[in-house]
Amino acid sequence: MAASTTRSRLDAVLNGQSFPADRDTLVVAAEQAGDEQTVRAIRAIPPVEYGSASEVVASVSLTENDHPAERGDTDDGTGRPAN
């Protein structure tokens, strides 16, 4: 299985990142954020210079399984987001 992360985790790492940035710089930012899942996902992208956050987002393998707390939802224990 390819290393992947959620969009919200990646956005948290990229927020405030200066561009252009190379893969190693982005890995360091993820490490500083303490997000090992995103570190692995960024390590899996090509070792090129990225001109913008959108270029990084297009290169990283994303999952659609954000945890409800990451989406800002609350879970009432049923596994469904609260209304």
N, C-alpha and C positions, 0 to 999 in steps of 0.2 A: 504494500500500500504506500502510495506517495505521501510524503510529509505535507500536511495541510494545516490551516488555521482558519479561524472565522474572520469575517470581514470586520467585526467590531474589535477583535484583538489586534488585527493588522492596523486598523485605523488608529488605535491607541498608541502603537509604536511609531507610526508615521506622523502623528500630530506634532507639529513643531519641528519636524526634520527639515534640514536645509537640503535643497537640490541644486545642482546635480549631486548624486551620491552613488557610490559603488556598493556592491553586495556586502563587502566586509564592513563598511560603515553602518549599513542597515542591520547586520547581524549584531554589532556592538549595541546599537540602540535597543534591539529586542532583548539582549542580555541584560542591559541596564534596567529595562522594564520588568525583568524577572519572569519573562514569558517563554519558557522552554519550548512550548508547542510552536510558537511563532518563530523562534530561533531556528528550529528544524526546517520550517517551511521556507524561510528566507534563504537558508543555506542551500536549498534545492533549486533556487533560481539561477539563471545564467550569470556568470561573473562579469557583468558589463556595467557601465555607468548608466544610471537611471536619471532621466531629466525631470521627472515629476512623480508625485505619489501615484497618479493614475497609471503610469508605466509599471510601477511596482505591483499595484493591484492586479493589473492584467497578466503579470508573470507568476504571481504566487497562486498555488493551488488552494482554493477556498472551499470550506465545507459550509453547508447551510444550517448546521446544527448549533447555532448560538444557544447558550444556556439562557433561560428566561431572565435571569438577573442581568446578563450582559445586554439583553435587548431592552431592559427597563421594565419588563413585565413582572408581575408577581404571580406566583403559582399557589393555588389554594389547596395543594396536596393531591389534586386529581390528575395532574400531569397536563392539564389544560391551562393556558394563560387566563388570568382573572379578567373579568369584563371591566 
